[in-house]
Amino acid sequence: LACFAGPLSIVMVVNPKKTYGPAADIWSLGCTVLEMLTRQLPYPDLEWTQALYRIGKGEPPAIPSGLSKEARDFISQCVKPNPEDRPSAAKLLDHPFVNRSMRSIRSM
């Protein structure tokens, strides 16, 4: 992962009025999966400060259409602007993107 993956994949934009919990971790997971699949930062055309600003405004990163339908849906579920709308980690384990990957690993 690129050296800026940390700041870009972590949603913890400084805001003393907000608390961060599992939903922020799910956002980070979505950005990390996006970066791993595309080999690009989640906001590739922006400076890291601009990316943090967009994250703070609740603007999810663009998800390339070249990814599989399951991958696009998995990432889009993770980076929903409203943290309350993001699935739990347990629910993501049942997502087709994860299930398909696990079946591939088991068949090796």
DSSP file (Angstrom, degrees, kcal/mol; ACC not computed):
  #  RESIDUE AA STRUCTURE BP1 BP2  ACC     N-H-->O    O-->H-N    N-H-->O    O-->H-N    TCO  KAPPA ALPHA  PHI   PSI    X-CA   Y-CA   Z-CA
    1    1 A L              0   0    0      0, 0.0    40,-0.0     0, 0.0    31,-0.0   0.000 360.0 360.0 360.0 148.4    0.0    0.0    0.0
    2    2 A A    >   -     0   0    0      1,-0.1     3,-2.0     2,-0.1     4,-0.3  -0.196 360.0-109.0 -67.7 159.5    1.2    3.5   -0.7
    3    3 A C  T 3  S+     0   0    0      1,-0.3     3,-0.4     2,-0.1    -1,-0.1   0.742 118.0  52.8 -64.1 -23.1    2.7    5.6    2.0
    4    4 A F  T 3> S+     0   0    0      1,-0.2     4,-2.0     2,-0.1    -1,-0.3   0.377  77.9 100.3 -92.8   5.8   -0.4    7.9    2.1
    5    5 A A  H <> S+     0   0    0     -3,-2.0     4,-2.8     1,-0.2     5,-0.3   0.885  76.3  59.1 -58.4 -38.6   -2.8    5.0    2.6
    6    6 A G  H  > S+     0   0    0     -3,-0.4     4,-1.4    -4,-0.3    -1,-0.2   0.972 109.9  37.4 -56.2 -62.4   -3.0    5.7    6.3
    7    7 A P  H  4 S+     0   0    0      0, 0.0    -1,-0.2     0, 0.0    -2,-0.2   0.859 121.9  46.0 -61.1 -34.3   -4.3    9.3    6.2
    8    8 A L  H  < S+     0   0    0     -4,-2.0    -2,-0.2     1,-0.2    -3,-0.2   0.838 114.7  44.3 -79.9 -31.4   -6.6    8.6    3.2
    9    9 A S  H  < S+     0   0    0     -4,-2.8     2,-0.6    -5,-0.3    22,-0.3   0.618  98.7  81.3 -89.5 -10.4   -8.1    5.4    4.3
   10   10 A I     <  -     0   0    0     -4,-1.4    15,-0.1    -5,-0.3    14,-0.0  -0.843  63.3-159.5 -98.9 127.1   -8.7    6.6    7.9
   11   11 A V        +     0   0    0     -2,-0.6     2,-3.1    13,-0.4    -1,-0.1   0.396  53.0 121.3 -85.2   3.4  -11.9    8.7    8.2
   12   12 A M        +     0   0    0     12,-0.1     2,-0.3     2,-0.0    -1,-0.1  -0.315  35.6 172.5 -75.3  66.5  -10.8   10.3   11.5
   13   13 A V        -     0   0    0     -2,-3.1     2,-0.3     1,-0.1    -2,-0.1  -0.595  49.8 -94.2 -70.0 133.6  -10.9   13.9   10.3
   14   14 A V        +     0   0    0     -2,-0.3    -1,-0.1     2,-0.1    -2,-0.0  -0.325  67.4 145.0 -61.5 116.4  -10.4   15.9   13.4
   15   15 A N    >   -     0   0    0     -2,-0.3     3,-1.9     3,-0.2    -1,-0.0  -0.786  34.4-160.6-152.0 103.2  -13.8   16.8   14.8
   16   16 A P  T 3  S+     0   0    0      0, 0.0    -2,-0.1     0, 0.0    -1,-0.0   0.667  90.0  60.8 -64.3 -15.1  -14.0   17.0   18.6
   17   17 A K  T 3  S+     0   0    0      2,-0.0     2,-0.3     0, 0.0     0, 0.0   0.573  95.7  74.3 -87.0  -8.8  -17.8   16.7   18.5
   18   18 A K    <   -     0   0    0     -3,-1.9     2,-0.4     2,-0.0    -3,-0.2  -0.795  64.7-152.2-106.8 146.2  -17.7   13.3   16.8
   19   19 A T        -     0   0    0     -2,-0.3     2,-0.4     0, 0.0    -2,-0.0  -0.890  15.3-143.4-109.2 149.5  -16.9    9.9   18.3
   20   20 A Y        +     0   0    0     -2,-0.4    -8,-0.0     3,-0.1    -2,-0.0  -0.907  32.0 142.2-116.5 140.0  -15.4    7.3   16.0
   21   21 A G    >>  -     0   0    0     -2,-0.4     4,-1.3     0, 0.0     3,-1.1  -0.516  65.8 -31.9-146.4-147.1  -16.2    3.6   16.3
   22   22 A P  H 3> S+     0   0    0      0, 0.0     4,-2.2     0, 0.0     5,-0.2   0.810 125.2  62.6 -56.3 -33.7  -16.7    0.5   14.1
   23   23 A A  H 3> S+     0   0    0      1,-0.2     4,-2.0     2,-0.2     5,-0.1   0.866 102.5  50.8 -62.8 -34.5  -18.3    2.5   11.3
   24   24 A A  H <> S+     0   0    0     -3,-1.1     4,-2.2     2,-0.2   -13,-0.4   0.871 108.6  52.2 -68.2 -36.2  -15.0    4.4   10.8
   25   25 A D  H  X S+     0   0    0     -4,-1.3     4,-2.3     2,-0.2    -2,-0.2   0.880 107.4  52.1 -65.6 -37.0  -13.2    1.1   10.7
   26   26 A I  H  X S+     0   0    0     -4,-2.2     4,-2.4     2,-0.2    -2,-0.2   0.905 108.0  51.4 -66.0 -41.0  -15.6   -0.1    8.0
   27   27 A W  H  X S+     0   0    0     -4,-2.0     4,-2.3     1,-0.2    -2,-0.2   0.948 110.7  48.8 -57.4 -48.3  -14.9    3.1    5.9
   28   28 A S  H  X S+     0   0    0     -4,-2.2     4,-2.5     1,-0.2    -2,-0.2   0.885 108.8  53.4 -60.7 -39.8  -11.2    2.4    6.2
   29   29 A L  H  X S+     0   0    0     -4,-2.3     4,-2.8     2,-0.2     5,-0.2   0.937 108.3  50.0 -60.2 -46.8  -11.8   -1.2    5.2
   30   30 A G  H  X S+     0   0    0     -4,-2.4     4,-2.4     1,-0.2    -2,-0.2   0.912 112.6  46.5 -59.1 -43.6  -13.6    0.0    2.0
   31   31 A C  H  X S+     0   0    0     -4,-2.3     4,-2.4   -22,-0.3    -1,-0.2   0.875 112.5  50.5 -66.8 -37.1  -10.8    2.4    1.1
   32   32 A T  H  X S+     0   0    0     -4,-2.5     4,-2.5     2,-0.2    -2,-0.2   0.925 111.5  47.0 -67.4 -44.3   -8.2   -0.3    1.8
   33   33 A V  H  X S+     0   0    0     -4,-2.8     4,-2.4     2,-0.2     5,-0.2   0.918 112.0  51.9 -62.4 -42.9   -9.9   -2.8   -0.4
   34   34 A L  H  X S+     0   0    0     -4,-2.4     4,-2.1    -5,-0.2     6,-0.3   0.927 111.4  46.6 -58.4 -45.8  -10.4   -0.2   -3.1
   35   35 A E  H  X S+     0   0    0     -4,-2.4     4,-2.4     1,-0.2     5,-0.4   0.900 111.8  50.6 -65.5 -40.1   -6.7    0.7   -3.0
   36   36 A M  H  < S+     0   0    0     -4,-2.5    -1,-0.2     1,-0.2    -2,-0.2   0.894 114.4  43.9 -65.3 -38.7   -5.6   -3.0   -3.1
   37   37 A L  H  < S+     0   0    0     -4,-2.4    -1,-0.2    -5,-0.2    -2,-0.2   0.820 126.3  30.1 -76.5 -30.8   -7.8   -3.7   -6.1
   38   38 A T  H  < S-     0   0    0     -4,-2.1    -2,-0.2     2,-0.2    -3,-0.2   0.622  92.4-134.6-102.7 -15.8   -6.9   -0.6   -8.1
   39   39 A R  S  < S+     0   0    0     -4,-2.4     2,-0.3    -5,-0.3    -3,-0.2   0.814  74.2 103.2  59.2  31.7   -3.4    0.0   -6.9
   40   40 A Q  S    S-     0   0    0     -5,-0.4    -1,-0.3    -6,-0.3    -2,-0.2  -0.959  82.1 -96.9-136.2 154.8   -4.3    3.6   -6.5
   41   41 A L        -     0   0    0     -2,-0.3     4,-0.1     1,-0.1   -36,-0.1  -0.346  42.6-108.3 -63.8 154.6   -5.1    5.8   -3.6
   42   42 A P  S    S+     0   0    0      0, 0.0    20,-0.4     0, 0.0    -1,-0.1   0.803 119.5  31.8 -58.6 -30.2   -8.9    6.2   -3.0
   43   43 A Y  S >  S+     0   0    0     18,-0.1     3,-1.8     1,-0.1     8,-0.1  -0.653  78.9 173.1-123.1  72.9   -8.7    9.9   -4.2
   44   44 A P  T 3  S+     0   0    0      0, 0.0    -1,-0.1     0, 0.0    -3,-0.1   0.718  71.9  48.4 -62.6 -25.8   -5.9    9.5   -6.8
   45   45 A D  T 3  S+     0   0    0     -4,-0.1     2,-0.3     2,-0.1    -2,-0.0   0.344  99.9  81.7 -97.2   7.7   -6.1   13.0   -8.3
   46   46 A L  S <  S-     0   0    0     -3,-1.8    -3,-0.1     2,-0.0     2,-0.1  -0.822  80.1-113.6-115.1 151.0   -6.2   15.0   -5.0
   47   47 A E     >  -     0   0    0     -2,-0.3     4,-2.4     1,-0.1     3,-0.4  -0.444  42.4-107.5 -67.7 155.6   -3.6   16.1   -2.6
   48   48 A W  H  > S+     0   0    0      1,-0.2     4,-2.4     2,-0.2     5,-0.2   0.839 120.6  54.1 -61.5 -31.9   -4.0   14.3    0.7
   49   49 A T  H  > S+     0   0    0      2,-0.2     4,-1.8     1,-0.2    -1,-0.2   0.887 109.0  48.4 -68.5 -36.9   -5.4   17.4    2.4
   50   50 A Q  H  > S+     0   0    0     -3,-0.4     4,-2.2     2,-0.2    -2,-0.2   0.890 110.8  51.7 -67.0 -39.0   -8.0   17.8   -0.3
   51   51 A A  H  X S+     0   0    0     -4,-2.4     4,-2.6     1,-0.2    -2,-0.2   0.921 108.3  50.4 -63.6 -43.8   -8.9   14.1    0.1
   52   52 A L  H  X S+     0   0    0     -4,-2.4     4,-2.6     1,-0.2    -1,-0.2   0.881 108.9  53.0 -62.1 -36.8   -9.3   14.5    3.9
   53   53 A Y  H  X S+     0   0    0     -4,-1.8     4,-1.6     2,-0.2    -1,-0.2   0.931 110.0  47.2 -62.3 -45.7  -11.6   17.5    3.2
   54   54 A R  H  <>S+     0   0    0     -4,-2.2     5,-2.8     2,-0.2     4,-0.4   0.904 111.6  50.8 -63.4 -41.4  -13.8   15.4    0.9
   55   55 A I  H ><5S+     0   0    0     -4,-2.6     3,-1.7     1,-0.2    -1,-0.2   0.936 108.6  52.3 -60.2 -45.5  -13.9   12.6    3.5
   56   56 A G  H 3<5S+     0   0    0     -4,-2.6    -1,-0.2     1,-0.3    -2,-0.2   0.807 107.4  52.2 -60.6 -30.6  -14.9   15.1    6.1
   57   57 A K  T 3<5S-     0   0    0     -4,-1.6    -1,-0.3    -5,-0.1    -2,-0.2   0.498 120.7-110.4 -82.7  -4.2  -17.7   16.3    3.9
   58   58 A G  T < 5 +     0   0    0     -3,-1.7    -3,-0.2    -4,-0.4    -2,-0.1   0.727  66.2 149.7  83.0  22.3  -18.9   12.7    3.5
   59   59 A E      < -     0   0    0     -5,-2.8    -1,-0.2    -6,-0.1    -2,-0.1  -0.798  37.5-144.9 -91.1 109.6  -17.9   12.3   -0.2
   60   60 A P        -     0   0    0      0, 0.0     3,-0.1     0, 0.0    20,-0.1  -0.314  25.4 -97.1 -69.9 156.8  -17.0    8.7   -0.8
   61   61 A P        -     0   0    0      0, 0.0     2,-0.2     0, 0.0   -18,-0.1  -0.331  45.0 -94.7 -68.9 155.9  -14.2    7.9   -3.3
   62   62 A A        -     0   0    0    -20,-0.4     0, 0.0     1,-0.0     0, 0.0  -0.474  33.6-145.5 -69.0 141.3  -15.1    7.0   -6.9
   63   63 A I        -     0   0    0     -2,-0.2    -1,-0.0    -3,-0.1     9,-0.0  -0.950  21.4-121.5-112.5 115.7  -15.3    3.2   -7.5
   64   64 A P    >   -     0   0    0      0, 0.0     3,-1.4     0, 0.0     8,-0.0  -0.232   7.5-135.8 -60.5 140.4  -14.1    2.2  -10.9
   65   65 A S  T 3  S+     0   0    0      1,-0.3     7,-0.1     7,-0.0    -2,-0.0   0.663  98.0  75.0 -69.1 -15.7  -16.7    0.4  -13.2
   66   66 A G  T 3  S+     0   0    0      2,-0.0    -1,-0.3     6,-0.0     2,-0.1   0.606  77.7  91.4 -74.4 -10.9  -13.9   -2.1  -14.1
   67   67 A L  S <  S-     0   0    0     -3,-1.4    -4,-0.0     1,-0.1   -29,-0.0  -0.444  93.3 -87.7 -78.2 158.9  -14.2   -3.8  -10.8
   68   68 A S     >  -     0   0    0      1,-0.1     4,-2.8    -2,-0.1     5,-0.2  -0.214  35.2-112.4 -62.2 157.5  -16.5   -6.7  -10.4
   69   69 A K  H  > S+     0   0    0      1,-0.2     4,-2.4     2,-0.2     5,-0.2   0.903 119.4  50.6 -57.0 -42.6  -20.1   -6.0   -9.4
   70   70 A E  H  > S+     0   0    0      2,-0.2     4,-2.6     1,-0.2    27,-0.3   0.905 110.8  47.9 -64.6 -41.8  -19.5   -7.7   -6.0
   71   71 A A  H  > S+     0   0    0      2,-0.2     4,-2.6     1,-0.2     5,-0.2   0.926 111.9  49.7 -65.4 -44.5  -16.4   -5.7   -5.4
   72   72 A R  H  X S+     0   0    0     -4,-2.8     4,-2.6     1,-0.2    -2,-0.2   0.913 113.6  46.0 -60.7 -42.6  -18.1   -2.4   -6.3
   73   73 A D  H  X S+     0   0    0     -4,-2.4     4,-2.3    -5,-0.2    -2,-0.2   0.920 111.6  51.5 -67.5 -42.6  -21.1   -3.2   -4.0
   74   74 A F  H  X S+     0   0    0     -4,-2.6     4,-1.7     2,-0.2    -2,-0.2   0.948 114.3  43.1 -57.7 -50.2  -18.8   -4.2   -1.1
   75   75 A I  H  X S+     0   0    0     -4,-2.6     4,-1.9     1,-0.2    -1,-0.2   0.923 112.6  52.2 -64.0 -44.4  -16.8   -1.0   -1.3
   76   76 A S  H  < S+     0   0    0     -4,-2.6    -1,-0.2    -5,-0.2    -2,-0.2   0.855 108.1  52.2 -63.6 -33.3  -19.9    1.2   -1.8
   77   77 A Q  H >< S+     0   0    0     -4,-2.3     3,-0.8     1,-0.2    -1,-0.2   0.897 110.8  48.8 -64.7 -39.4  -21.5   -0.4    1.3
   78   78 A C  H 3< S+     0   0    0     -4,-1.7    -2,-0.2     1,-0.2    -1,-0.2   0.825 113.1  45.1 -70.4 -32.9  -18.3    0.4    3.3
   79   79 A V  T 3< S+     0   0    0     -4,-1.9    -1,-0.2    -5,-0.1    -2,-0.2   0.044  72.8 146.8-106.7  26.9  -18.0    4.0    2.2
   80   80 A K    <   -     0   0    0     -3,-0.8     6,-0.1     1,-0.1     5,-0.1  -0.406  54.3-126.8 -59.2 136.6  -21.6    5.1    2.6
   81   81 A P  S    S+     0   0    0      0, 0.0    -1,-0.1     0, 0.0   -22,-0.1   0.864  96.0  66.0 -57.5 -39.2  -21.6    8.8    3.7
   82   82 A N  S >> S-     0   0    0      1,-0.2     3,-2.1   -24,-0.1     4,-0.5  -0.763  76.0-150.4 -87.7 115.1  -23.8    8.2    6.8
   83   83 A P  G >4 S+     0   0    0      0, 0.0     3,-1.1     0, 0.0    -1,-0.2   0.807  95.4  61.5 -54.4 -31.1  -21.9    6.0    9.2
   84   84 A E  G 34 S+     0   0    0      1,-0.2    -2,-0.0    -3,-0.1    -4,-0.0   0.716  99.2  56.7 -69.5 -19.2  -25.2    4.5   10.5
   85   85 A D  G <4 S+     0   0    0     -3,-2.1    -1,-0.2    -5,-0.1    -5,-0.0   0.575  85.0 100.8 -87.1 -10.5  -25.9    3.2    7.0
   86   86 A R  S << S-     0   0    0     -3,-1.1    -8,-0.1    -4,-0.5    -9,-0.1  -0.514  76.5-116.4 -77.0 142.3  -22.7    1.2    6.9
   87   87 A P        -     0   0    0      0, 0.0    -1,-0.1     0, 0.0     2,-0.1  -0.295  29.3-105.3 -72.4 161.7  -22.9   -2.6    7.5
   88   88 A S     >  -     0   0    0      1,-0.1     4,-2.1   -62,-0.0     5,-0.1  -0.363  30.5-108.6 -76.7 165.2  -21.2   -4.2   10.5
   89   89 A A  H  > S+     0   0    0      1,-0.2     4,-1.4     2,-0.2    -1,-0.1   0.893 121.3  55.3 -61.4 -39.6  -18.1   -6.3   10.0
   90   90 A A  H  4 S+     0   0    0      1,-0.2     4,-0.5     2,-0.2     3,-0.2   0.906 108.2  47.8 -61.1 -41.7  -20.2   -9.4   10.7
   91   91 A K  H >4 S+     0   0    0      1,-0.2     3,-1.3     2,-0.2    -1,-0.2   0.888 106.9  56.7 -67.3 -37.8  -22.6   -8.5    8.0
   92   92 A L  H >< S+     0   0    0     -4,-2.1     3,-1.6     1,-0.3     6,-0.3   0.804  94.8  66.6 -64.0 -28.0  -19.8   -7.9    5.5
   93   93 A L  T 3< S+     0   0    0     -4,-1.4    -1,-0.3     1,-0.3    -2,-0.2   0.769 101.1  50.1 -63.1 -23.7  -18.6  -11.4    6.1
   94   94 A D  T <  S+     0   0    0     -3,-1.3    -1,-0.3    -4,-0.5    -2,-0.2   0.420  84.8 118.2 -92.0   0.2  -21.8  -12.6    4.4
   95   95 A H  S X> S-     0   0    0     -3,-1.6     4,-2.7    -4,-0.2     3,-0.7  -0.413  74.4-122.8 -69.0 142.1  -21.3  -10.3    1.4
   96   96 A P  H 3> S+     0   0    0      0, 0.0     4,-2.8     0, 0.0     5,-0.3   0.819 110.7  60.7 -54.6 -33.3  -20.9  -12.1   -2.0
   97   97 A F  H 3> S+     0   0    0    -27,-0.3     4,-1.4     2,-0.2   -26,-0.1   0.916 111.8  38.1 -61.0 -42.6  -17.5  -10.4   -2.5
   98   98 A V  H <> S+     0   0    0     -3,-0.7     4,-2.7    -6,-0.3     5,-0.2   0.914 116.3  51.6 -74.6 -44.2  -16.2  -12.1    0.6
   99   99 A N  H  X S+     0   0    0     -4,-2.7     4,-2.4     1,-0.2    -2,-0.2   0.909 110.1  48.9 -60.7 -43.0  -18.0  -15.4    0.1
  100  100 A R  H  X S+     0   0    0     -4,-2.8     4,-1.9    -5,-0.2    -1,-0.2   0.913 112.8  48.1 -63.2 -42.2  -16.7  -15.7   -3.5
  101  101 A S  H  X S+     0   0    0     -4,-1.4     4,-2.0    -5,-0.3    -2,-0.2   0.903 111.0  50.4 -65.2 -41.1  -13.1  -15.0   -2.3
  102  102 A M  H  X S+     0   0    0     -4,-2.7     4,-2.5     1,-0.2    -2,-0.2   0.889 108.3  52.4 -66.0 -38.7  -13.4  -17.5    0.5
  103  103 A R  H  X S+     0   0    0     -4,-2.4     4,-1.6     1,-0.2    -1,-0.2   0.907 109.0  51.0 -62.4 -40.3  -14.6  -20.2   -1.8
  104  104 A S  H  < S+     0   0    0     -4,-1.9     4,-0.3     1,-0.2    -2,-0.2   0.905 111.3  47.4 -63.1 -41.4  -11.7  -19.6   -4.1
  105  105 A I  H >< S+     0   0    0     -4,-2.0     3,-1.3     1,-0.2    -2,-0.2   0.914 110.5  51.7 -66.8 -42.8   -9.2  -19.8   -1.2
  106  106 A R  H 3< S+     0   0    0     -4,-2.5    -1,-0.2     1,-0.3    -2,-0.2   0.810 105.8  55.7 -65.0 -29.7  -10.9  -23.1    0.1
  107  107 A S  T 3<        0   0    0     -4,-1.6    -1,-0.3     1,-0.2    -2,-0.2   0.514 360.0 360.0 -82.7  -3.3  -10.6  -24.7   -3.3
  108  108 A M    <         0   0    0     -3,-1.3    -1,-0.2    -4,-0.3    -2,-0.1   0.489 360.0 360.0 -74.4 360.0   -6.9  -24.1   -3.6
